[in-house]
Amino acid sequence: MGSEMDMGSEMERNDPNPSRRGVLRAGAKLAAAAAAALSGGRAVAGGNGGNPENLPPNLPEWGRTLGAGVIEEPYGTPSRHEAHVVRRYVPWLTADRIGSVSFTPLAELHGIITPNGLCFERHHGGYPDVDPNDWRLMVHGLVDRPKIFTLQDLMRMPTVSRIHFLECPANGGMEWRGAQMSGVQFTHGMLMCCEWTGVQLKHIFAETGLKPNASWVLAEGGDASHLSRSLPIAKLLDDCILAFGQNGEMLRPQQGYPVRLVVPGYEGNVWIKWIRRLEVGDRPWYHRAETRTYTDLLPSGKARQFTFINEVNSVITYPCPEKPLHGKAGFVEIKGLAWSGLGKIARVDVSVDGGDTWRTAELQEPVLSKALTRFRIPWEWREGTGPFYLQSRAIDETGRVQPSVHALREVRGVESIYHNNRIHTWLVEKDGTVVNVQIDG
Amino acid sequence: MGSEMDMGSEMERNDPNPSRRGVLRAGAKLAAAAAAALSGGRAVAGGNGGNPENLPPNLPEWGRTLGAGVIEEPYGTPSRHEAHVVRRYVPWLTADRIGSVSFTPLAELHGIITPNGLCFERHHGGYPDVDPNDWRLMVHGLVDRPKIFTLQDLMRMPTVSRIHFLECPANGGMEWRGAQMSGVQFTHGMLMCCEWTGVQLKHIFAETGLKPNASWVLAEGGDASHLSRSLPIAKLLDDCILAFGQNGEMLRPQQGYPVRLVVPGYEGNVWIKWIRRLEVGDRPWYHRAETRTYTDLLPSGKARQFTFINEVNSVITYPCPEKPLHGKAGFVEIKGLAWSGLGKIARVDVSVDGGDTWRTAELQEPVLSKALTRFRIPWEWREGTGPFYLQSRAIDETGRVQPSVHALREVRGVESIYHNNRIHTWLVEKDGTVVNVQIDG
């Protein structure tokens, strides 16, 4: 650690009188004055050889008065000092907030779990207020026994919980088309990772049976937009879930309450929310959201279609534009998130020189398939040095390597909005400011 | 699946007209009438051979009108239909809500992550409203370089995230002393499992250095109660964390915002909240919370002291008194949680006959050390049969087996309140009612 960790050498010895706490209670005025004098935090206690009567130098008001009682909040909320940690949206990006997107504040998050209150939103017709007693799922088409499921039906079936990331394929799309968003909340914030609980689709189709030619499924949302996507039935039978639980509790309204589809590794728009219908067929439906949108236009003028998988990707979340290094000379822990729609993250390399040299970061256990993986690597930074170009490059268990901007453009051109998993760059300026840049790393 | 899953045989064919949605928008009155007629959920669609124009039978209002936009809630909250999922307390248990406890609604939870809004509370002097800029941690005593850390100091050090359970050792204590609590929220609800992020204590002590005779540490809370506990320094150096993150975001005020101690596997009261002081010494301090309380009184009149570890335990969370089986004849998925303060759960057995016969449940991956582990096992239940006595018995990777009530009483007598990890029993009556009972299984 740098010398910045040393809090100074001023010494304060507290009153060794064992009845001090009684005195504090009785003499609040005196104590308050002492606390005010000491709470600057520059005071350091001496080495006291284990004397238990020594008290820390700052005694703020909250340490001397009773606090709030249990169930003051039957359902808890964050500290009022964390009011800046919220989802945000980009006013110029959409015509209104109904068909729009908000972004996860990645710079403020720790670990791999995204708390439910901060999971990004993407609505095509706003989010409905669904009474769970009214919810129905119809399963029909090429099945032997078409069925309608209530929530009670679903919740009594065999369940499973899985931790998986969910990412909109447009994540990074604004960057790809030339916008230089101001921070990681907007460059990569259409991303979350949660523990999803629900019923595996294989159990649903075991109930209904499948005709021999069943090969595709249309999943339709129950909200006003009725977002509909065609999915290969093999994927649904493999690892997909009709989820009602998210991070231990019921889904939030913005995430499809009471039931959404969980399609591990696939782009977020196929994780149909407020799901009301699964139709089994023998070919894709070519609905609006798989023809007009959510296709990848190539330089040839042709478009890639049904490109479901969000391939290996990563981003550095500290430092970042929202969390610069001003006054933080010395030890810096570079932190970030990596993920792959094809399995586990195998390795993440980090560069501070725009890709000339790389060091391998530590991966936080447990490393789970199709889940966010936290990586960390130490760095020594000195004010006035640089500039530095910070990059992360993830490799997944299939051996796929996150591509450079250049390599991705060679293949995809510049018209494609989706599946932009190129290596991302933060510029750390000499004063510690962090800026979003694109370089041909 | 039982025949109860069959939703009946009534058939409804929806209008195959592709412009039906336009009609619905134009003719809201007609559509509303149709929706009302169909939303009872007894209607079943026919097998339609993949015809994409068929619509599910119920078209509630929320599926025909635009919903709320993004950032309607910058920080999201649960659906209003989940208002019953809250922490609760027991009025007769404590004199007030300041020195009290609230309980996690285990019956309503899924998976292993406890959402932050529902984590149980245990306060000794209420919970303070801490301005993170005022927070300080003093580390002193048998160290080479006493130091005071600010939150900024802590957050820039090397960090780690770990998923661990946190349990009050009094969990089940009311039962042990004869109370028959009405549901799993109160029998086992002083329990949570979260992803904790922070700085390992080994890094803190690397900063301060340790004197050769350093062997115990006093951890003191900054709230008005200044709850203080002595801990072996070997444990702190092994796997303990000064945590500021919980499930991806900053700790909630009720959980020690901005910083608490995470002591994996140890009883909750040593996970000091709003921590302000770590004093290093060469022996325990024998403070109030390790002499008057949090000791285990044995039949001999002697008390076990510093019994930190919450040993192997489990509970069935479905069915339970809050979630009975009325009208649920047929397939039942028995679900529960298991945990051990000594490592991973190796196996969970389930009995429906009060321990005469056992079947081994499936464990939900990932099975993590000192974390909740979800177990599940199928059961066929018929109304009018029974009564059944449901029990779960967990075994951890050290080979320790959750004891019967009888075995635990042989050793501990009946005066001990804490560390009651006996096998728990739910009685399922013939009509599906679930009752909390104690049997000598």
Interface residues (C-beta under 8 A of the other chain):
Chain A: M1 M5 D6 M7 R21 S39 G41 A43 V44 A45 G46 G47 N48 G49 G50 N51 P52 N54 L55 P56 P57 N58 P60 W62 G63 R64 T65 L66 G67 A68 G69 V70 I71 E72 E73 P74 Y75 G76 T77 P78 S79 R80 H81 E82 V85 V86 R87 R88 Y89 D96 R97 I98 S100 V101 S102 E108 L109 H110 G111 I112 I113 T114 P115 N116 G117 L118 C119 E121 R122 H123 G125 G126 Y127 P128 D129 V130 D131 P132 D134 R136 L137 M138 H140 G141 L142 V143 D144 R145 P146 K147 I148 F149 T150 D153 R156 M157 P158 T159 V160 S161 I163 E195 W196 T197 E207 L218 G222 D223 A224 H226 F244 G245 N247 G248 E249 M250 L251 R252 P253 Q254 Y257 P258 W274 R276 R277 E279 V280 G281 D282 R283 W285 H287 K328 F331 V332 E333 K335 Q364 P366 L368 R374 R376 P378
Chain B: M1 M5 D6 M7 R21 S39 G41 A43 V44 A45 G46 G47 N48 G49 G50 N51 P52 N54 L55 P56 P57 N58 P60 W62 G63 R64 T65 L66 G67 A68 G69 V70 I71 E72 E73 P74 Y75 G76 T77 P78 S79 R80 H81 E82 V85 V86 R87 R88 Y89 D96 R97 I98 S100 V101 S102 E108 L109 H110 G111 I112 I113 T114 P115 N116 G117 L118 C119 E121 R122 H123 G125 G126 Y127 P128 D129 V130 D131 P132 D134 R136 L137 M138 H140 G141 L142 V143 D144 P146 K147 I148 F149 T150 D153 R156 M157 P158 T159 V160 S161 I163 E195 W196 T197 E207 L218 E220 G222 D223 A224 H226 F244 G245 N247 G248 E249 M250 L251 R252 P253 Q254 Y257 P258 W274 R276 R277 E279 V280 G281 D282 R283 W285 H287 K328 F331 V332 E333 K335 Q364 P366 L368 R374 R376 P378
